[in-house]
Each structure stands twice: as C-alpha cells, then as structure tokens.
Amino acid sequence: MAKGETAAQRFVRLNGIAGRFREIDVPKDRKTSALDMAAASGIDPAQLFKTLIVETAEGKLAVAVVPASRDLDRKALARELGSKRVDLAPKDKAVKLTGYAMGACSPLGQKKKLPTYIDESVKGFETIFVSGGAYGLELEIAAADLAAATEGTFVAIC
C-alpha cells in the first residue's frame, strides 16, 4: 500500500463519511484481479466492488461500480448514458481523470467528478467494499453512503 493518506481516505475524513479502511495482503509482483483480492481478503466476491472508468462512443466519461463476481453489462450502461456503446476508458485517460493507478481506482476522491453508476446488487448488503485508493487497501462502506458521496445512481449494469 502507498505511504500516507490516499485521496479516498482524505475524502472520507473531510466529508465525515462512515467507513472503515482495511489493508489486504496481496502479492505486489503481479496484477491481481478483483476476484484475487476477494479471495486474499476473505470477502465475498459479490460484496467486493470494482471501479471502472468507461467512455461512450460520443466521448462521455462515467464511473461504473460493479461486483468483482460479475462483468459490466456494457449495453445496459450505454442505455443509461444515452449511447450506443460503452468501452473501458483508455488507461492513460482513466489515470489522469481519477488520479489513481490502475487496479487502485476508488469511486471516492477522484480528481474529476464523473457521473457514477452503481450496480443495484449493492442493495443486498449492509456494507460493501470498494477500493481505498491504493493497491491492497479496501474501504468498507454502506451502499447508501457510497451513493450519497458520489451522487451515484443505482442501476442494473451487470
């Protein structure tokens, strides 16, 4: 994990958001998927959510928050965004917009505020886990608190 406070930790602290950060011991020498993170932490993969930066065919950018156990339904999100197609944003663009490294993107504390769409499966949990803004750092947060903090919308996007 990075030393010092991440942008997500600072955002949570400054905005008085209830949440608990937790470090997960994961190998640093290879790319770890969200499913690997869930396995390493003992978190149900349906309760661990990944943050994806997406771009429409028209160039509109957004954030999709989806469970590690499922894939983003790009067509469903495209419909929500009023577009024909949605793809993952290019890595360099995602890093520049969010300020986070790939694999450590948090839906909170991003450099540029983007519309956020949270898969409605979050409603099945009292709390969920999202990236805390550093590799191996997760934030446990209530879905309603995440939606309020991101001004996010609950939608069926998986």
HELIX and SHEET records of a PDB file:
HELIX    1   1 ALA A    7  LEU A   14  1                                   8    
HELIX    2   2 ALA A   34  SER A   41  1                                   8    
HELIX    3   3 ARG A   74  GLU A   80  1                                   7    
HELIX    4   4 LYS A   91  THR A   98  1                                   8    
HELIX    5   5 GLU A  120  GLY A  124  5                                   5    
HELIX    6   6 ALA A  143  THR A  150  1                                   8    
SHEET    1   A 3 ARG A  20  GLU A  23  0                                        
SHEET    2   A 3 LEU A 137  ILE A 141 -1                                        
SHEET    3   A 3 ILE A 128  SER A 131 -1                                        
SHEET    1   B 5 VAL A  86  LEU A  88  0                                        
SHEET    2   B 5 PHE A  49  THR A  56 -1                                        
SHEET    3   B 5 LEU A  61  PRO A  67 -1                                        
SHEET    4   B 5 THR A 116  ASP A 119  1                                        
SHEET    5   B 5 THR A 153  VAL A 155  1                                        
END                                                                             
